[in-house]
Amino acid sequence: MTTLPSTDPIPASRKPFPFGRALAWAGLLLIVLISVFPIFIVLKTALTSNKQLYAEAASLWPSKPTLINFERVLGMVSPEQAQAAGGSGSSVSFLTSTKNSVIFTALIVVFQTLFSSMAAYAFARLKFPGRDTIFTAFLIALMIPGIVLSIPNFITIKNLGWLNSMPGMVAPFFLMSPFAVFFLRQFFLSLPKETEEAAFLDGASPFTIFWRITLPMSQGPIITLAILTTIGMWNEFLWPFLIAKDEASYTLPVALQVFKTQTPQGTPDWTGLMAGTFIAIIPVFLLLIALGRRVVESLAFSGTK
């Protein structure tokens, strides 16, 4: 009597549980939570009324969330209502400061990126006397602390009569920066020369080659540089603080500092300050979420060249 082979499926071998990958993801999640937790505390404090701030200091979320703090820092309530909510009654218009920060940041990002890309292309492709010496001077400038230049720049802006004005705040950052020139030069050196040489043989000028060929091929690094410049200028405090003397010229970091000095009850207005801080965080936070990977990839690419 013959025995028929069994038709039961052969059990598949179980794959070992990836403990290493799970541990890596757990560590990454922990780092993300630690990084985001301060922003969460800022939002929680901004949604807490001044009367409940210390009573609910240990809780992770206010029992009665309110938007009054956002309304008063944006100038949407009267001074009497702001004072009743725990404020000083004096106004610091974060709406005006946000507009100033947008103008300040946009002007610097557009023109600094443009001029830095032109300088980087000259160092990467054009041949002129003293090119390497000038580029070395640019690299040395990377090691000079910005605070050292504050007094000479301030004297220059004062002599030009640009104190308490947008031109005075923008002027020191308007042209190129050493880091931007170095960053873009490294990328331009990696581009193939054949396309540019073909355009040159067809009669294109160096500026035409730069504008119509090199820039379209360099969108990734240029966007990355624009993002990094945006973050730096959005958070710039010292120079606008030195130049802006009245509320109409404040940028957001300066407005936050002035708001912090107001002590309606002997202590800073923490709930209003956190509301203003959260407003200042939102644009950069969204920018990093949307384009953070592009920044990391471009920085890693330029670092290998």
ZADRENGU-97604 format. One record per residue (C-alpha): residue number from 0; residue in one letter; x, z, y. Coordinates in Angstrom, 1 decimal. Layout:
BEGIN
ATOM  lotor  markol    east      up   north
ATOM    NUM       A       X       Z       Y
...
// end
This chain:
BEGIN
ATOM  lotor  markol    east      up   north
ATOM      0       M     0.0     0.0     0.0
ATOM      1       T     1.5    -1.1     3.3
ATOM      2       T     1.2     0.9     6.5
ATOM      3       L     0.2    -1.0     9.6
ATOM      4       P     2.4    -0.3    12.7
ATOM      5       S     0.8     2.1    15.2
ATOM      6       T    -0.8     0.4    18.2
ATOM      7       D    -0.5     3.4    20.5
ATOM      8       P     1.4     2.8    23.7
ATOM      9       I     4.9     4.1    23.8
ATOM     10       P     5.1     6.9    26.4
ATOM     11       A     7.2     5.9    29.4
ATOM     12       S    10.2     8.0    30.0
ATOM     13       R     9.7    10.3    32.9
ATOM     14       K    11.9     9.8    36.0
ATOM     15       P    13.8    12.8    37.1
ATOM     16       F    12.4    14.4    40.2
ATOM     17       P    14.5    13.4    43.2
ATOM     18       F    15.5    16.8    44.4
ATOM     19       G    18.2    15.4    46.7
ATOM     20       R    15.8    13.1    48.6
ATOM     21       A    13.1    15.8    48.8
ATOM     22       L    15.7    18.2    50.3
ATOM     23       A    16.8    15.6    52.8
ATOM     24       W    13.2    14.9    53.9
ATOM     25       A    12.6    18.7    54.2
ATOM     26       G    15.7    19.1    56.3
ATOM     27       L    14.7    16.2    58.5
ATOM     28       L    11.1    17.6    58.9
ATOM     29       L    12.6    20.9    59.9
ATOM     30       I    14.8    19.3    62.6
ATOM     31       V    11.8    17.4    64.0
ATOM     32       L     9.7    20.6    64.2
ATOM     33       I    12.5    22.5    65.9
ATOM     34       S    12.9    19.6    68.4
ATOM     35       V     9.2    19.2    69.1
ATOM     36       F     8.3    22.9    69.2
ATOM     37       P     9.5    23.5    72.8
ATOM     38       I     7.3    20.6    74.0
ATOM     39       F     4.4    22.2    72.1
ATOM     40       I     5.0    25.5    73.8
ATOM     41       V     5.0    23.7    77.2
ATOM     42       L     1.6    22.2    76.4
ATOM     43       K     0.2    25.4    75.1
ATOM     44       T     1.3    27.3    78.3
ATOM     45       A    -0.1    24.5    80.5
ATOM     46       L    -3.5    24.8    78.8
ATOM     47       T    -3.5    28.6    79.3
ATOM     48       S    -5.1    30.3    82.3
ATOM     49       N    -2.8    32.5    84.4
ATOM     50       K    -4.8    35.6    83.5
ATOM     51       Q    -4.4    35.0    79.7
ATOM     52       L    -0.8    34.0    79.8
ATOM     53       Y     0.8    37.3    78.8
ATOM     54       A    -2.1    38.5    76.7
ATOM     55       E    -1.8    35.4    74.4
ATOM     56       A     1.9    35.1    74.6
ATOM     57       A     2.3    35.6    70.8
ATOM     58       S    -0.5    33.1    69.8
ATOM     59       L     0.2    29.4    69.0
ATOM     60       W    -2.8    28.1    70.9
ATOM     61       P    -4.9    29.5    73.8
ATOM     62       S    -8.3    30.9    72.8
ATOM     63       K    -9.9    29.2    75.9
ATOM     64       P    -7.9    26.0    76.8
ATOM     65       T    -8.3    24.9    80.4
ATOM     66       L    -7.2    21.9    82.5
ATOM     67       I    -7.2    23.8    85.8
ATOM     68       N    -3.4    23.9    85.8
ATOM     69       F    -3.1    20.1    85.5
ATOM     70       E    -5.8    19.7    88.2
ATOM     71       R    -4.0    21.9    90.7
ATOM     72       V    -0.5    20.4    90.3
ATOM     73       L    -2.1    17.0    90.7
ATOM     74       G    -3.8    18.1    93.9
ATOM     75       M    -7.3    17.7    92.5
ATOM     76       V    -8.6    21.2    93.6
ATOM     77       S    -8.7    22.9    97.0
ATOM     78       P    -6.0    25.5    98.0
ATOM     79       E    -8.5    28.2    97.6
ATOM     80       Q    -9.3    27.2    94.0
ATOM     81       A    -5.6    26.9    93.2
ATOM     82       Q    -5.0    30.4    94.5
ATOM     83       A    -7.9    31.8    92.5
ATOM     84       A    -6.4    30.2    89.4
ATOM     85       G    -3.1    32.0    90.0
ATOM     86       G    -1.2    29.6    92.2
ATOM     87       S     0.4    30.2    95.6
ATOM     88       G    -2.2    28.1    97.5
ATOM     89       S     0.5    25.8    98.9
ATOM     90       S     0.6    22.3    97.6
ATOM     91       V     3.3    20.4    95.9
ATOM     92       S     1.9    17.0    95.1
ATOM     93       F     3.1    16.0    91.6
ATOM     94       L     1.2    12.8    92.0
ATOM     95       T     3.3    11.8    95.0
ATOM     96       S     6.4    13.0    93.2
ATOM     97       T     5.5    10.9    90.1
ATOM     98       K     5.2     7.8    92.4
ATOM     99       N     8.6     8.5    93.9
ATOM    100       S    10.2     9.0    90.5
ATOM    101       V     8.8     5.7    89.3
ATOM    102       I    10.1     3.8    92.4
ATOM    103       F    13.5     5.6    92.2
ATOM    104       T    13.9     4.9    88.5
ATOM    105       A    12.6     1.3    88.5
ATOM    106       L    14.9     0.2    91.4
ATOM    107       I    18.0     1.7    89.7
ATOM    108       V    17.2     0.4    86.2
ATOM    109       V    16.5    -3.2    87.4
ATOM    110       F    19.5    -3.6    89.7
ATOM    111       Q    22.0    -1.5    87.9
ATOM    112       T    21.3    -3.3    84.6
ATOM    113       L    21.6    -6.7    86.4
ATOM    114       F    24.9    -6.0    88.2
ATOM    115       S    26.4    -4.2    85.2
ATOM    116       S    25.6    -7.2    82.9
ATOM    117       M    27.2    -9.6    85.4
ATOM    118       A    30.4    -7.4    85.6
ATOM    119       A    30.5    -7.0    81.8
ATOM    120       Y    30.2   -10.8    81.4
ATOM    121       A    33.1   -11.3    83.8
ATOM    122       F    35.3    -8.9    81.9
ATOM    123       A    34.4   -10.4    78.6
ATOM    124       R    34.5   -14.1    79.3
ATOM    125       L    36.1   -15.0    82.7
ATOM    126       K    39.8   -15.0    83.2
ATOM    127       F    41.1   -13.8    86.6
ATOM    128       P    44.2   -11.9    87.8
ATOM    129       G    44.1    -8.2    87.2
ATOM    130       R    41.1    -8.3    84.9
ATOM    131       D    42.5    -5.9    82.3
ATOM    132       T    43.7    -3.5    85.0
ATOM    133       I    40.3    -3.4    86.7
ATOM    134       F    38.6    -2.8    83.4
ATOM    135       T    41.0     0.0    82.6
ATOM    136       A    40.1     1.5    86.0
ATOM    137       F    36.4     1.3    84.9
ATOM    138       L    37.2     3.2    81.7
ATOM    139       I    39.1     5.9    83.7
ATOM    140       A    36.0     6.2    85.9
ATOM    141       L    34.1     7.3    82.8
ATOM    142       M    36.1    10.5    82.8
ATOM    143       I    35.4    11.5    86.4
ATOM    144       P    32.6    14.0    86.7
ATOM    145       G    29.7    12.8    88.8
ATOM    146       I    29.6    16.1    90.8
ATOM    147       V    33.1    15.3    92.3
ATOM    148       L    31.6    12.3    94.1
ATOM    149       S    28.6    14.2    95.5
ATOM    150       I    30.2    15.3    98.8
ATOM    151       P    31.8    11.9    99.7
ATOM    152       N    28.5    10.1    98.8
ATOM    153       F    26.5    12.6   100.9
ATOM    154       I    28.7    12.1   103.9
ATOM    155       T    28.4     8.4   103.6
ATOM    156       I    24.6     8.5   103.3
ATOM    157       K    24.4    10.9   106.3
ATOM    158       N    26.5     8.6   108.4
ATOM    159       L    24.3     5.6   107.5
ATOM    160       G    21.2     7.6   108.6
ATOM    161       W    19.6     7.4   105.1
ATOM    162       L    19.0    11.1   104.5
ATOM    163       N    15.4    11.9   103.3
ATOM    164       S    14.8     8.3   102.3
ATOM    165       M    14.5     6.2    99.2
ATOM    166       P    17.5     4.0   100.1
ATOM    167       G    19.6     7.1   100.4
ATOM    168       M    18.6     8.4    97.0
ATOM    169       V    19.0     5.0    95.3
ATOM    170       A    22.3     3.9    96.9
ATOM    171       P    24.9     5.7    94.7
ATOM    172       F    23.3     4.4    91.5
ATOM    173       F    22.2     0.9    92.7
ATOM    174       L    25.2    -1.1    91.6
ATOM    175       M    27.0    -0.9    88.2
ATOM    176       S    28.0     2.1    86.2
ATOM    177       P    31.2     2.3    84.1
ATOM    178       F    29.3     3.1    80.9
ATOM    179       A    26.9     0.2    81.3
ATOM    180       V    29.8    -2.3    81.9
ATOM    181       F    31.7    -1.0    78.9
ATOM    182       F    28.6    -1.0    76.7
ATOM    183       L    27.6    -4.6    77.5
ATOM    184       R    31.1    -5.9    77.5
ATOM    185       Q    31.5    -4.8    73.9
ATOM    186       F    28.4    -6.8    72.9
ATOM    187       F    29.4    -9.9    74.9
ATOM    188       L    32.7   -10.0    73.1
ATOM    189       S    30.9   -10.3    69.8
ATOM    190       L    28.8   -13.4    70.8
ATOM    191       P    30.1   -16.8    69.5
ATOM    192       K    31.9   -18.8    72.2
ATOM    193       E    30.9   -22.2    70.7
ATOM    194       T    27.5   -22.3    72.4
ATOM    195       E    29.0   -21.4    75.8
ATOM    196       E    31.8   -23.9    75.4
ATOM    197       A    29.2   -26.6    74.6
ATOM    198       A    27.2   -25.8    77.7
ATOM    199       F    30.4   -25.8    79.8
ATOM    200       L    31.3   -29.3    78.5
ATOM    201       D    27.8   -30.4    79.6
ATOM    202       G    28.5   -29.3    83.1
ATOM    203       A    27.0   -25.9    83.2
ATOM    204       S    28.5   -23.4    85.6
ATOM    205       P    29.6   -19.9    84.5
ATOM    206       F    26.6   -18.3    86.2
ATOM    207       T    24.2   -20.8    84.5
ATOM    208       I    25.8   -20.0    81.1
ATOM    209       F    25.4   -16.3    81.8
ATOM    210       W    21.8   -16.6    83.0
ATOM    211       R    20.4   -19.1    80.5
ATOM    212       I    22.5   -18.5    77.4
ATOM    213       T    24.2   -15.1    77.3
ATOM    214       L    21.3   -13.0    78.7
ATOM    215       P    18.6   -14.4    76.3
ATOM    216       M    21.0   -13.7    73.4
ATOM    217       S    21.6   -10.2    74.6
ATOM    218       Q    18.0    -8.9    75.0
ATOM    219       G    18.5    -6.0    72.5
ATOM    220       P    21.5    -4.3    74.2
ATOM    221       I    20.2    -5.0    77.7
ATOM    222       I    16.8    -3.3    76.8
ATOM    223       T    18.7    -0.4    75.2
ATOM    224       L    20.8     0.0    78.4
ATOM    225       A    17.6    -0.1    80.5
ATOM    226       I    16.0     2.6    78.3
ATOM    227       L    19.1     4.9    78.6
ATOM    228       T    19.3     4.4    82.3
ATOM    229       T    15.5     5.1    82.6
ATOM    230       I    16.0     8.4    80.8
ATOM    231       G    19.0     9.4    82.9
ATOM    232       M    17.4     8.5    86.3
ATOM    233       W    14.0    10.0    85.5
ATOM    234       N    15.7    13.3    84.8
ATOM    235       E    18.2    13.0    87.7
ATOM    236       F    18.0    16.2    89.8
ATOM    237       L    21.0    17.0    91.9
ATOM    238       W    21.3    13.9    94.1
ATOM    239       P    17.6    13.6    95.0
ATOM    240       F    17.6    17.3    95.7
ATOM    241       L    20.4    16.9    98.2
ATOM    242       I    18.9    13.9    99.9
ATOM    243       A    15.1    14.7    99.8
ATOM    244       K    14.2    17.3   102.5
ATOM    245       D    10.4    17.1   102.6
ATOM    246       E     7.6    16.9   100.1
ATOM    247       A     6.9    13.2   100.6
ATOM    248       S    10.3    12.3    99.3
ATOM    249       Y    10.5    14.6    96.3
ATOM    250       T    11.0    13.2    92.8
ATOM    251       L     9.5    15.0    89.8
ATOM    252       P    12.6    17.2    89.0
ATOM    253       V    12.9    18.2    92.6
ATOM    254       A     9.2    19.0    92.8
ATOM    255       L     9.5    21.1    89.7
ATOM    256       Q    12.3    23.1    91.2
ATOM    257       V    10.4    23.6    94.5
ATOM    258       F     7.3    24.6    92.6
ATOM    259       K     9.3    27.2    90.6
ATOM    260       T    10.4    28.9    93.8
ATOM    261       Q     6.8    29.6    94.8
ATOM    262       T     6.0    33.2    93.6
ATOM    263       P     2.3    33.9    94.3
ATOM    264       Q     2.3    37.2    92.4
ATOM    265       G     6.0    38.1    92.4
ATOM    266       T     6.8    35.9    89.5
ATOM    267       P     6.9    32.1    89.2
ATOM    268       D     3.7    30.2    88.5
ATOM    269       W     4.5    29.5    84.9
ATOM    270       T     1.3    27.9    83.9
ATOM    271       G     1.4    25.4    86.8
ATOM    272       L     5.1    24.9    86.2
ATOM    273       M     4.5    24.0    82.6
ATOM    274       A     1.7    21.6    83.5
ATOM    275       G     4.1    19.8    85.9
ATOM    276       T     6.8    19.8    83.2
ATOM    277       F     4.5    18.3    80.7
ATOM    278       I     3.6    15.5    83.1
ATOM    279       A     7.3    14.8    83.6
ATOM    280       I     7.9    14.7    79.9
ATOM    281       I     5.2    12.3    78.9
ATOM    282       P     6.7     9.0    80.1
ATOM    283       V    10.2     9.5    78.5
ATOM    284       F     8.7    11.0    75.3
ATOM    285       L     6.5     7.9    74.8
ATOM    286       L     9.4     5.6    75.6
ATOM    287       L    11.6     7.2    73.0
ATOM    288       I     8.8     7.1    70.4
ATOM    289       A     8.2     3.4    71.0
ATOM    290       L    11.8     2.2    71.4
ATOM    291       G    14.0     5.0    70.0
ATOM    292       R    15.0     3.0    66.9
ATOM    293       R    16.2     0.1    69.1
ATOM    294       V    18.4     2.5    71.1
ATOM    295       V    20.1     3.9    67.9
ATOM    296       E    20.6     0.5    66.4
ATOM    297       S    22.2    -1.0    69.5
ATOM    298       L    24.4     1.9    70.0
ATOM    299       A    25.6     1.8    66.4
ATOM    300       F    26.2    -2.0    66.7
ATOM    301       S    28.2    -1.7    69.9
ATOM    302       G    30.2     1.2    68.5
ATOM    303       T    31.5    -1.0    65.6
ATOM    304       K    32.8    -3.8    67.9
// end
